[in-house]
């Protein structure tokens, strides 16, 4: 299984879940009825979208100045933009 995880660049638990559900997956593939999607999507608010745009611009500026990214620094900037 380690070779498979490396080949597909996936986590061992993900591969394990796929293998565990192998029969169900194959059943759905063989079925003439299309699989039902269980993806839930949320629409982001305007404030969140604007904050993400500003954060992206800021991060690009940091990259150009060769400032290494850190989770803490990004979180602090996001909070300052959001608040």
PDB file of N, CA, C and O in Angstrom:
ATOM      1  N   UNK A   1       0.828  -1.187   0.000  1.00  0.00           N
ATOM      2  CA  UNK A   1       0.000   0.000   0.000  1.00  0.00           C
ATOM      3  C   UNK A   1       0.876   1.257   0.000  1.00  0.00           C
ATOM      4  O   UNK A   1       0.451   2.294  -0.509  1.00  0.00           O
ATOM      5  N   UNK A   2       2.065   1.187   0.548  1.00  0.00           N
ATOM      6  CA  UNK A   2       2.957   2.341   0.589  1.00  0.00           C
ATOM      7  C   UNK A   2       3.313   2.799  -0.819  1.00  0.00           C
ATOM      8  O   UNK A   2       3.386   3.998  -1.087  1.00  0.00           O
ATOM      9  N   UNK A   3       3.536   1.839  -1.723  1.00  0.00           N
ATOM     10  CA  UNK A   3       3.845   2.196  -3.110  1.00  0.00           C
ATOM     11  C   UNK A   3       2.683   2.948  -3.755  1.00  0.00           C
ATOM     12  O   UNK A   3       2.893   3.899  -4.509  1.00  0.00           O
ATOM     13  N   UNK A   4       1.473   2.522  -3.458  1.00  0.00           N
ATOM     14  CA  UNK A   4       0.280   3.169  -4.020  1.00  0.00           C
ATOM     15  C   UNK A   4       0.160   4.593  -3.485  1.00  0.00           C
ATOM     16  O   UNK A   4      -0.117   5.522  -4.243  1.00  0.00           O
ATOM     17  N   UNK A   5       0.367   4.766  -2.179  1.00  0.00           N
ATOM     18  CA  UNK A   5       0.262   6.109  -1.599  1.00  0.00           C
ATOM     19  C   UNK A   5       1.295   7.051  -2.201  1.00  0.00           C
ATOM     20  O   UNK A   5       1.014   8.227  -2.429  1.00  0.00           O
ATOM     21  N   UNK A   6       2.477   6.537  -2.455  1.00  0.00           N
ATOM     22  CA  UNK A   6       3.515   7.371  -3.075  1.00  0.00           C
ATOM     23  C   UNK A   6       3.178   7.669  -4.533  1.00  0.00           C
ATOM     24  O   UNK A   6       3.370   8.793  -4.999  1.00  0.00           O
ATOM     25  N   UNK A   7       2.679   6.672  -5.251  1.00  0.00           N
ATOM     26  CA  UNK A   7       2.350   6.856  -6.670  1.00  0.00           C
ATOM     27  C   UNK A   7       1.286   7.927  -6.874  1.00  0.00           C
ATOM     28  O   UNK A   7       1.381   8.744  -7.791  1.00  0.00           O
ATOM     29  N   UNK A   8       0.274   7.915  -6.012  1.00  0.00           N
ATOM     30  CA  UNK A   8      -0.839   8.850  -6.157  1.00  0.00           C
ATOM     31  C   UNK A   8      -0.726  10.059  -5.231  1.00  0.00           C
ATOM     32  O   UNK A   8      -1.599  10.927  -5.221  1.00  0.00           O
ATOM     33  N   UNK A   9       0.353  10.107  -4.456  1.00  0.00           N
ATOM     34  CA  UNK A   9       0.579  11.205  -3.521  1.00  0.00           C
ATOM     35  C   UNK A   9      -0.638  11.403  -2.617  1.00  0.00           C
ATOM     36  O   UNK A   9      -1.139  12.515  -2.450  1.00  0.00           O
ATOM     37  N   UNK A  10      -1.099  10.285  -2.038  1.00  0.00           N
ATOM     38  CA  UNK A  10      -2.274  10.315  -1.171  1.00  0.00           C
ATOM     39  C   UNK A  10      -1.909   9.756   0.196  1.00  0.00           C
ATOM     40  O   UNK A  10      -0.917   9.043   0.348  1.00  0.00           O
ATOM     41  N   UNK A  11      -2.714  10.087   1.170  1.00  0.00           N
ATOM     42  CA  UNK A  11      -2.548   9.619   2.529  1.00  0.00           C
ATOM     43  C   UNK A  11      -2.912   8.134   2.624  1.00  0.00           C
ATOM     44  O   UNK A  11      -3.786   7.662   1.898  1.00  0.00           O
ATOM     45  N   UNK A  12      -2.250   7.406   3.509  1.00  0.00           N
ATOM     46  CA  UNK A  12      -2.540   5.974   3.700  1.00  0.00           C
ATOM     47  C   UNK A  12      -4.001   5.749   4.092  1.00  0.00           C
ATOM     48  O   UNK A  12      -4.630   4.796   3.633  1.00  0.00           O
ATOM     49  N   UNK A  13      -4.539   6.628   4.941  1.00  0.00           N
ATOM     50  CA  UNK A  13      -5.925   6.440   5.374  1.00  0.00           C
ATOM     51  C   UNK A  13      -6.902   6.611   4.211  1.00  0.00           C
ATOM     52  O   UNK A  13      -7.935   5.944   4.166  1.00  0.00           O
ATOM     53  N   UNK A  14      -6.583   7.497   3.276  1.00  0.00           N
ATOM     54  CA  UNK A  14      -7.434   7.695   2.096  1.00  0.00           C
ATOM     55  C   UNK A  14      -7.445   6.439   1.239  1.00  0.00           C
ATOM     56  O   UNK A  14      -8.502   5.973   0.816  1.00  0.00           O
ATOM     57  N   UNK A  15      -6.261   5.898   0.986  1.00  0.00           N
ATOM     58  CA  UNK A  15      -6.165   4.658   0.205  1.00  0.00           C
ATOM     59  C   UNK A  15      -6.889   3.532   0.930  1.00  0.00           C
ATOM     60  O   UNK A  15      -7.582   2.733   0.301  1.00  0.00           O
ATOM     61  N   UNK A  16      -6.732   3.463   2.248  1.00  0.00           N
ATOM     62  CA  UNK A  16      -7.415   2.436   3.038  1.00  0.00           C
ATOM     63  C   UNK A  16      -8.927   2.539   2.924  1.00  0.00           C
ATOM     64  O   UNK A  16      -9.613   1.523   2.812  1.00  0.00           O
ATOM     65  N   UNK A  17      -9.448   3.761   2.952  1.00  0.00           N
ATOM     66  CA  UNK A  17     -10.892   3.979   2.824  1.00  0.00           C
ATOM     67  C   UNK A  17     -11.379   3.563   1.444  1.00  0.00           C
ATOM     68  O   UNK A  17     -12.436   2.948   1.309  1.00  0.00           O
ATOM     69  N   UNK A  18     -10.608   3.898   0.429  1.00  0.00           N
ATOM     70  CA  UNK A  18     -10.977   3.506  -0.939  1.00  0.00           C
ATOM     71  C   UNK A  18     -11.010   1.990  -1.056  1.00  0.00           C
ATOM     72  O   UNK A  18     -11.944   1.425  -1.626  1.00  0.00           O
ATOM     73  N   UNK A  19      -9.990   1.334  -0.516  1.00  0.00           N
ATOM     74  CA  UNK A  19      -9.949  -0.131  -0.581  1.00  0.00           C
ATOM     75  C   UNK A  19     -11.089  -0.752   0.221  1.00  0.00           C
ATOM     76  O   UNK A  19     -11.667  -1.758  -0.189  1.00  0.00           O
ATOM     77  N   UNK A  20     -11.409  -0.151   1.364  1.00  0.00           N
ATOM     78  CA  UNK A  20     -12.499  -0.656   2.202  1.00  0.00           C
ATOM     79  C   UNK A  20     -13.839  -0.558   1.471  1.00  0.00           C
ATOM     80  O   UNK A  20     -14.699  -1.428   1.613  1.00  0.00           O
ATOM     81  N   UNK A  21     -14.007   0.512   0.687  1.00  0.00           N
ATOM     82  CA  UNK A  21     -15.260   0.740  -0.032  1.00  0.00           C
ATOM     83  C   UNK A  21     -15.201   0.287  -1.484  1.00  0.00           C
ATOM     84  O   UNK A  21     -16.041   0.680  -2.294  1.00  0.00           O
ATOM     85  N   UNK A  22     -14.228  -0.525  -1.810  1.00  0.00           N
ATOM     86  CA  UNK A  22     -14.003  -0.979  -3.185  1.00  0.00           C
ATOM     87  C   UNK A  22     -15.267  -1.557  -3.818  1.00  0.00           C
ATOM     88  O   UNK A  22     -15.621  -1.194  -4.940  1.00  0.00           O
ATOM     89  N   UNK A  23     -15.945  -2.449  -3.108  1.00  0.00           N
ATOM     90  CA  UNK A  23     -17.141  -3.094  -3.661  1.00  0.00           C
ATOM     91  C   UNK A  23     -18.255  -2.078  -3.947  1.00  0.00           C
ATOM     92  O   UNK A  23     -18.910  -2.152  -4.986  1.00  0.00           O
ATOM     93  N   UNK A  24     -18.466  -1.139  -3.032  1.00  0.00           N
ATOM     94  CA  UNK A  24     -19.491  -0.112  -3.232  1.00  0.00           C
ATOM     95  C   UNK A  24     -19.145   0.767  -4.432  1.00  0.00           C
ATOM     96  O   UNK A  24     -20.015   1.115  -5.230  1.00  0.00           O
ATOM     97  N   UNK A  25     -17.873   1.118  -4.550  1.00  0.00           N
ATOM     98  CA  UNK A  25     -17.429   1.961  -5.664  1.00  0.00           C
ATOM     99  C   UNK A  25     -17.653   1.247  -6.987  1.00  0.00           C
ATOM    100  O   UNK A  25     -18.177   1.833  -7.934  1.00  0.00           O
ATOM    101  N   UNK A  26     -17.258  -0.010  -7.052  1.00  0.00           N
ATOM    102  CA  UNK A  26     -17.439  -0.786  -8.284  1.00  0.00           C
ATOM    103  C   UNK A  26     -18.914  -0.948  -8.630  1.00  0.00           C
ATOM    104  O   UNK A  26     -19.282  -0.922  -9.804  1.00  0.00           O
ATOM    105  N   UNK A  27     -19.764  -1.116  -7.611  1.00  0.00           N
ATOM    106  CA  UNK A  27     -21.210  -1.220  -7.829  1.00  0.00           C
ATOM    107  C   UNK A  27     -21.747   0.042  -8.504  1.00  0.00           C
ATOM    108  O   UNK A  27     -22.519  -0.037  -9.460  1.00  0.00           O
ATOM    109  N   UNK A  28     -21.334   1.200  -8.001  1.00  0.00           N
ATOM    110  CA  UNK A  28     -21.785   2.478  -8.564  1.00  0.00           C
ATOM    111  C   UNK A  28     -21.288   2.667  -9.989  1.00  0.00           C
ATOM    112  O   UNK A  28     -22.005   3.201 -10.835  1.00  0.00           O
ATOM    113  N   UNK A  29     -20.083   2.238 -10.251  1.00  0.00           N
ATOM    114  CA  UNK A  29     -19.515   2.400 -11.593  1.00  0.00           C
ATOM    115  C   UNK A  29     -20.266   1.541 -12.601  1.00  0.00           C
ATOM    116  O   UNK A  29     -20.492   1.966 -13.734  1.00  0.00           O
ATOM    117  N   UNK A  30     -20.650   0.342 -12.198  1.00  0.00           N
ATOM    118  CA  UNK A  30     -21.352  -0.577 -13.096  1.00  0.00           C
ATOM    119  C   UNK A  30     -22.821  -0.210 -13.262  1.00  0.00           C
ATOM    120  O   UNK A  30     -23.453  -0.610 -14.240  1.00  0.00           O
ATOM    121  N   UNK A  31     -23.365   0.542 -12.321  1.00  0.00           N
ATOM    122  CA  UNK A  31     -24.778   0.896 -12.333  1.00  0.00           C
ATOM    123  C   UNK A  31     -25.092   1.884 -13.457  1.00  0.00           C
ATOM    124  O   UNK A  31     -24.313   2.804 -13.705  1.00  0.00           O
ATOM    125  N   UNK A  32     -26.254   1.696 -14.155  1.00  0.00           N
ATOM    126  CA  UNK A  32     -26.635   2.639 -15.209  1.00  0.00           C
ATOM    127  C   UNK A  32     -27.100   3.985 -14.646  1.00  0.00           C
ATOM    128  O   UNK A  32     -27.152   4.981 -15.367  1.00  0.00           O
ATOM    129  N   UNK A  33     -27.437   4.006 -13.357  1.00  0.00           N
ATOM    130  CA  UNK A  33     -27.900   5.232 -12.710  1.00  0.00           C
ATOM    131  C   UNK A  33     -26.681   6.052 -12.291  1.00  0.00           C
ATOM    132  O   UNK A  33     -25.762   5.512 -11.676  1.00  0.00           O
ATOM    133  N   UNK A  34     -26.658   7.336 -12.611  1.00  0.00           N
ATOM    134  CA  UNK A  34     -25.500   8.153 -12.226  1.00  0.00           C
ATOM    135  C   UNK A  34     -25.349   8.241 -10.710  1.00  0.00           C
ATOM    136  O   UNK A  34     -26.330   8.187  -9.968  1.00  0.00           O
ATOM    137  N   UNK A  35     -24.123   8.376 -10.275  1.00  0.00           N
ATOM    138  CA  UNK A  35     -23.855   8.493  -8.841  1.00  0.00           C
ATOM    139  C   UNK A  35     -24.440   9.796  -8.322  1.00  0.00           C
ATOM    140  O   UNK A  35     -24.457  10.812  -9.018  1.00  0.00           O
ATOM    141  N   UNK A  36     -24.909   9.747  -7.110  1.00  0.00           N
ATOM    142  CA  UNK A  36     -25.466  10.938  -6.486  1.00  0.00           C
ATOM    143  C   UNK A  36     -24.334  11.708  -5.818  1.00  0.00           C
ATOM    144  O   UNK A  36     -23.560  11.143  -5.045  1.00  0.00           O
ATOM    145  N   UNK A  37     -24.247  12.958  -6.111  1.00  0.00           N
ATOM    146  CA  UNK A  37     -23.202  13.800  -5.543  1.00  0.00           C
ATOM    147  C   UNK A  37     -23.582  14.203  -4.129  1.00  0.00           C
ATOM    148  O   UNK A  37     -24.735  14.533  -3.853  1.00  0.00           O
ATOM    149  N   UNK A  38     -22.608  14.173  -3.242  1.00  0.00           N
ATOM    150  CA  UNK A  38     -22.845  14.598  -1.870  1.00  0.00           C
ATOM    151  C   UNK A  38     -21.948  15.781  -1.523  1.00  0.00           C
ATOM    152  O   UNK A  38     -21.555  15.956  -0.370  1.00  0.00           O
ATOM    153  N   UNK A  39     -21.630  16.583  -2.519  1.00  0.00           N
ATOM    154  CA  UNK A  39     -20.768  17.730  -2.295  1.00  0.00           C
ATOM    155  C   UNK A  39     -21.625  18.903  -1.840  1.00  0.00           C
ATOM    156  O   UNK A  39     -22.628  19.235  -2.471  1.00  0.00           O
ATOM    157  N   UNK A  40     -21.225  19.515  -0.756  1.00  0.00           N
ATOM    158  CA  UNK A  40     -21.931  20.668  -0.226  1.00  0.00           C
ATOM    159  C   UNK A  40     -21.074  21.892  -0.521  1.00  0.00           C
ATOM    160  O   UNK A  40     -19.880  21.914  -0.221  1.00  0.00           O
ATOM    161  N   UNK A  41     -21.681  22.884  -1.099  1.00  0.00           N
ATOM    162  CA  UNK A  41     -20.916  24.098  -1.384  1.00  0.00           C
ATOM    163  C   UNK A  41     -21.553  25.278  -0.667  1.00  0.00           C
ATOM    164  O   UNK A  41     -22.771  25.344  -0.496  1.00  0.00           O
ATOM    165  N   UNK A  42     -20.719  26.187  -0.262  1.00  0.00           N
ATOM    166  CA  UNK A  42     -21.194  27.390   0.406  1.00  0.00           C
ATOM    167  C   UNK A  42     -20.796  28.588  -0.428  1.00  0.00           C
ATOM    168  O   UNK A  42     -19.735  28.607  -1.052  1.00  0.00           O
ATOM    169  N   UNK A  43     -21.640  29.564  -0.430  1.00  0.00           N
ATOM    170  CA  UNK A  43     -21.313  30.805  -1.113  1.00  0.00           C
ATOM    171  C   UNK A  43     -20.652  31.714  -0.081  1.00  0.00           C
ATOM    172  O   UNK A  43     -21.184  31.940   1.006  1.00  0.00           O
ATOM    173  N   UNK A  44     -19.496  32.223  -0.442  1.00  0.00           N
ATOM    174  CA  UNK A  44     -18.766  33.092   0.474  1.00  0.00           C
ATOM    175  C   UNK A  44     -19.397  34.480   0.489  1.00  0.00           C
ATOM    176  O   UNK A  44     -19.923  34.963  -0.514  1.00  0.00           O
ATOM    177  N   UNK A  45     -19.327  35.092   1.645  1.00  0.00           N
ATOM    178  CA  UNK A  45     -19.826  36.450   1.777  1.00  0.00           C
ATOM    179  C   UNK A  45     -18.894  37.438   1.092  1.00  0.00           C
ATOM    180  O   UNK A  45     -17.718  37.149   0.866  1.00  0.00           O
ATOM    181  N   UNK A  46     -19.429  38.596   0.767  1.00  0.00           N
ATOM    182  CA  UNK A  46     -18.648  39.632   0.075  1.00  0.00           C
ATOM    183  C   UNK A  46     -17.448  40.075   0.910  1.00  0.00           C
ATOM    184  O   UNK A  46     -16.365  40.305   0.373  1.00  0.00           O
ATOM    185  N   UNK A  47     -17.641  40.195   2.223  1.00  0.00           N
ATOM    186  CA  UNK A  47     -16.548  40.631   3.098  1.00  0.00           C
ATOM    187  C   UNK A  47     -15.414  39.614   3.066  1.00  0.00           C
ATOM    188  O   UNK A  47     -14.241  39.984   3.002  1.00  0.00           O
ATOM    189  N   UNK A  48     -15.768  38.329   3.111  1.00  0.00           N
ATOM    190  CA  UNK A  48     -14.757  37.272   3.084  1.00  0.00           C
ATOM    191  C   UNK A  48     -14.028  37.267   1.745  1.00  0.00           C
ATOM    192  O   UNK A  48     -12.808  37.110   1.710  1.00  0.00           O
ATOM    193  N   UNK A  49     -14.750  37.433   0.655  1.00  0.00           N
ATOM    194  CA  UNK A  49     -14.124  37.465  -0.671  1.00  0.00           C
ATOM    195  C   UNK A  49     -13.140  38.621  -0.780  1.00  0.00           C
ATOM    196  O   UNK A  49     -12.034  38.459  -1.296  1.00  0.00           O
ATOM    197  N   UNK A  50     -13.547  39.786  -0.294  1.00  0.00           N
ATOM    198  CA  UNK A  50     -12.672  40.963  -0.354  1.00  0.00           C
ATOM    199  C   UNK A  50     -11.425  40.753   0.506  1.00  0.00           C
ATOM    200  O   UNK A  50     -10.317  41.097   0.095  1.00  0.00           O
ATOM    201  N   UNK A  51     -11.612  40.183   1.703  1.00  0.00           N
ATOM    202  CA  UNK A  51     -10.478  39.915   2.588  1.00  0.00           C
ATOM    203  C   UNK A  51      -9.500  38.957   1.916  1.00  0.00           C
ATOM    204  O   UNK A  51      -8.288  39.153   1.999  1.00  0.00           O
ATOM    205  N   UNK A  52     -10.015  37.921   1.250  1.00  0.00           N
ATOM    206  CA  UNK A  52      -9.148  36.950   0.586  1.00  0.00           C
ATOM    207  C   UNK A  52      -8.372  37.590  -0.564  1.00  0.00           C
ATOM    208  O   UNK A  52      -7.203  37.269  -0.781  1.00  0.00           O
ATOM    209  N   UNK A  53      -9.019  38.495  -1.302  1.00  0.00           N
ATOM    210  CA  UNK A  53      -8.323  39.195  -2.387  1.00  0.00           C
ATOM    211  C   UNK A  53      -7.188  40.049  -1.833  1.00  0.00           C
ATOM    212  O   UNK A  53      -6.070  40.024  -2.347  1.00  0.00           O
ATOM    213  N   UNK A  54      -7.490  40.806  -0.777  1.00  0.00           N
ATOM    214  CA  UNK A  54      -6.469  41.661  -0.165  1.00  0.00           C
ATOM    215  C   UNK A  54      -5.334  40.831   0.427  1.00  0.00           C
ATOM    216  O   UNK A  54      -4.165  41.205   0.326  1.00  0.00           O
ATOM    217  N   UNK A  55      -5.680  39.714   1.039  1.00  0.00           N
ATOM    218  CA  UNK A  55      -4.663  38.829   1.612  1.00  0.00           C
ATOM    219  C   UNK A  55      -3.776  38.256   0.516  1.00  0.00           C
ATOM    220  O   UNK A  55      -2.565  38.128   0.698  1.00  0.00           O
ATOM    221  N   UNK A  56      -4.366  37.917  -0.605  1.00  0.00           N
ATOM    222  CA  UNK A  56      -3.601  37.385  -1.732  1.00  0.00           C
ATOM    223  C   UNK A  56      -2.616  38.424  -2.262  1.00  0.00           C
ATOM    224  O   UNK A  56      -1.461  38.104  -2.545  1.00  0.00           O
ATOM    225  N   UNK A  57      -3.073  39.667  -2.395  1.00  0.00           N
ATOM    226  CA  UNK A  57      -2.195  40.752  -2.859  1.00  0.00           C
ATOM    227  C   UNK A  57      -1.054  40.952  -1.864  1.00  0.00           C
ATOM    228  O   UNK A  57       0.102  41.107  -2.259  1.00  0.00           O
ATOM    229  N   UNK A  58      -1.383  40.946  -0.579  1.00  0.00           N
ATOM    230  CA  UNK A  58      -0.366  41.110   0.459  1.00  0.00           C
ATOM    231  C   UNK A  58       0.656  39.977   0.400  1.00  0.00           C
ATOM    232  O   UNK A  58       1.859  40.215   0.504  1.00  0.00           O
ATOM    233  N   UNK A  59       0.172  38.737   0.230  1.00  0.00           N
ATOM    234  CA  UNK A  59       1.080  37.580   0.171  1.00  0.00           C
ATOM    235  C   UNK A  59       1.998  37.663  -1.050  1.00  0.00           C
ATOM    236  O   UNK A  59       3.169  37.291  -0.971  1.00  0.00           O
ATOM    237  N   UNK A  60       1.478  38.143  -2.168  1.00  0.00           N
ATOM    238  CA  UNK A  60       2.319  38.311  -3.357  1.00  0.00           C
ATOM    239  C   UNK A  60       3.416  39.336  -3.093  1.00  0.00           C
ATOM    240  O   UNK A  60       4.560  39.153  -3.509  1.00  0.00           O
ATOM    241  N   UNK A  61       3.061  40.414  -2.399  1.00  0.00           N
ATOM    242  CA  UNK A  61       4.053  41.426  -2.032  1.00  0.00           C
ATOM    243  C   UNK A  61       5.120  40.856  -1.111  1.00  0.00           C
ATOM    244  O   UNK A  61       6.306  41.150  -1.262  1.00  0.00           O
ATOM    245  N   UNK A  62       4.688  40.036  -0.153  1.00  0.00           N
ATOM    246  CA  UNK A  62       5.633  39.389   0.760  1.00  0.00           C
ATOM    247  C   UNK A  62       6.581  38.481  -0.022  1.00  0.00           C
ATOM    248  O   UNK A  62       7.781  38.434   0.250  1.00  0.00           O
ATOM    249  N   UNK A  63       6.030  37.771  -0.984  1.00  0.00           N
ATOM    250  CA  UNK A  63       6.837  36.865  -1.804  1.00  0.00           C
ATOM    251  C   UNK A  63       7.873  37.648  -2.612  1.00  0.00           C
ATOM    252  O   UNK A  63       9.029  37.236  -2.712  1.00  0.00           O
ATOM    253  N   UNK A  64       7.456  38.777  -3.184  1.00  0.00           N
ATOM    254  CA  UNK A  64       8.380  39.605  -3.972  1.00  0.00           C
ATOM    255  C   UNK A  64       9.501  40.170  -3.109  1.00  0.00           C
ATOM    256  O   UNK A  64      10.620  40.364  -3.583  1.00  0.00           O
ATOM    257  N   UNK A  65       9.194  40.436  -1.833  1.00  0.00           N
ATOM    258  CA  UNK A  65      10.216  40.939  -0.910  1.00  0.00           C
ATOM    259  C   UNK A  65      11.009  39.805  -0.267  1.00  0.00           C
ATOM    260  O   UNK A  65      11.855  40.026   0.600  1.00  0.00           O
ATOM    261  N   UNK A  66      10.711  38.580  -0.719  1.00  0.00           N
ATOM    262  CA  UNK A  66      11.384  37.372  -0.231  1.00  0.00           C
ATOM    263  C   UNK A  66      11.209  37.163   1.281  1.00  0.00           C
ATOM    264  O   UNK A  66      12.116  36.692   1.968  1.00  0.00           O
ATOM    265  N   UNK A  67      10.030  37.522   1.774  1.00  0.00           N
ATOM    266  CA  UNK A  67       9.690  37.274   3.172  1.00  0.00           C
ATOM    267  C   UNK A  67       9.077  35.886   3.243  1.00  0.00           C
ATOM    268  O   UNK A  67       8.044  35.642   2.620  1.00  0.00           O
ATOM    269  N   UNK A  68       9.691  34.964   3.991  1.00  0.00           N
ATOM    270  CA  UNK A  68       9.152  33.604   4.043  1.00  0.00           C
ATOM    271  C   UNK A  68       7.776  33.583   4.719  1.00  0.00           C
ATOM    272  O   UNK A  68       7.576  34.241   5.741  1.00  0.00           O
ATOM    273  N   UNK A  69       6.839  32.835   4.155  1.00  0.00           N
ATOM    274  CA  UNK A  69       5.494  32.786   4.738  1.00  0.00           C
ATOM    275  C   UNK A  69       5.481  31.967   6.026  1.00  0.00           C
ATOM    276  O   UNK A  69       6.200  30.976   6.155  1.00  0.00           O
ATOM    277  N   UNK A  70       4.667  32.391   6.958  1.00  0.00           N
ATOM    278  CA  UNK A  70       4.437  31.600   8.168  1.00  0.00           C
ATOM    279  C   UNK A  70       2.937  31.636   8.443  1.00  0.00           C
ATOM    280  O   UNK A  70       2.260  32.621   8.150  1.00  0.00           O
ATOM    281  N   UNK A  71       2.446  30.571   8.996  1.00  0.00           N
ATOM    282  CA  UNK A  71       1.009  30.473   9.276  1.00  0.00           C
ATOM    283  C   UNK A  71       0.586  31.603  10.209  1.00  0.00           C
ATOM    284  O   UNK A  71      -0.445  32.241   9.997  1.00  0.00           O
ATOM    285  N   UNK A  72       1.385  31.843  11.238  1.00  0.00           N
ATOM    286  CA  UNK A  72       1.038  32.871  12.217  1.00  0.00           C
ATOM    287  C   UNK A  72       0.947  34.252  11.563  1.00  0.00           C
ATOM    288  O   UNK A  72      -0.001  34.996  11.814  1.00  0.00           O
ATOM    289  N   UNK A  73       1.919  34.593  10.733  1.00  0.00           N
ATOM    290  CA  UNK A  73       1.933  35.890  10.062  1.00  0.00           C
ATOM    291  C   UNK A  73       0.723  36.049   9.137  1.00  0.00           C
ATOM    292  O   UNK A  73       0.094  37.107   9.104  1.00  0.00           O
ATOM    293  N   UNK A  74       0.407  35.002   8.396  1.00  0.00           N
ATOM    294  CA  UNK A  74      -0.744  35.040   7.483  1.00  0.00           C
ATOM    295  C   UNK A  74      -2.044  35.183   8.269  1.00  0.00           C
ATOM    296  O   UNK A  74      -2.926  35.953   7.888  1.00  0.00           O
ATOM    297  N   UNK A  75      -2.159  34.435   9.371  1.00  0.00           N
ATOM    298  CA  UNK A  75      -3.365  34.523  10.197  1.00  0.00           C
ATOM    299  C   UNK A  75      -3.537  35.923  10.777  1.00  0.00           C
ATOM    300  O   UNK A  75      -4.641  36.467  10.786  1.00  0.00           O
ATOM    301  N   UNK A  76      -2.440  36.501  11.262  1.00  0.00           N
ATOM    302  CA  UNK A  76      -2.514  37.849  11.831  1.00  0.00           C
ATOM    303  C   UNK A  76      -2.952  38.866  10.780  1.00  0.00           C
ATOM    304  O   UNK A  76      -3.780  39.735  11.054  1.00  0.00           O
ATOM    305  N   UNK A  77      -2.396  38.753   9.581  1.00  0.00           N
ATOM    306  CA  UNK A  77      -2.763  39.683   8.509  1.00  0.00           C
ATOM    307  C   UNK A  77      -4.234  39.500   8.124  1.00  0.00           C
ATOM    308  O   UNK A  77      -4.954  40.479   7.922  1.00  0.00           O
ATOM    309  N   UNK A  78      -4.673  38.250   8.025  1.00  0.00           N
ATOM    310  CA  UNK A  78      -6.074  37.974   7.681  1.00  0.00           C
ATOM    311  C   UNK A  78      -7.009  38.564   8.734  1.00  0.00           C
ATOM    312  O   UNK A  78      -8.037  39.152   8.397  1.00  0.00           O
ATOM    313  N   UNK A  79      -6.653  38.408  10.000  1.00  0.00           N
ATOM    314  CA  UNK A  79      -7.484  38.963  11.076  1.00  0.00           C
ATOM    315  C   UNK A  79      -7.524  40.483  11.008  1.00  0.00           C
ATOM    316  O   UNK A  79      -8.570  41.093  11.229  1.00  0.00           O
ATOM    317  N   UNK A  80      -6.375  41.097  10.701  1.00  0.00           N
ATOM    318  CA  UNK A  80      -6.351  42.564  10.620  1.00  0.00           C
ATOM    319  C   UNK A  80      -7.180  43.059   9.432  1.00  0.00           C
ATOM    320  O   UNK A  80      -7.799  44.119   9.516  1.00  0.00           O
ATOM    321  N   UNK A  81      -7.199  42.317   8.344  1.00  0.00           N
ATOM    322  CA  UNK A  81      -7.993  42.696   7.174  1.00  0.00           C
ATOM    323  C   UNK A  81      -9.479  42.451   7.405  1.00  0.00           C
ATOM    324  O   UNK A  81     -10.317  43.230   6.952  1.00  0.00           O
ATOM    325  N   UNK A  82      -9.807  41.373   8.107  1.00  0.00           N
ATOM    326  CA  UNK A  82     -11.200  40.973   8.308  1.00  0.00           C
ATOM    327  C   UNK A  82     -11.890  41.850   9.350  1.00  0.00           C
ATOM    328  O   UNK A  82     -13.074  42.165   9.237  1.00  0.00           O
ATOM    329  N   UNK A  83     -11.115  42.237  10.372  1.00  0.00           N
ATOM    330  CA  UNK A  83     -11.695  42.964  11.501  1.00  0.00           C
ATOM    331  C   UNK A  83     -11.816  44.383  11.290  1.00  0.00           C
ATOM    332  O   UNK A  83     -12.290  45.099  12.171  1.00  0.00           O
TER     333      UNK A  83
END
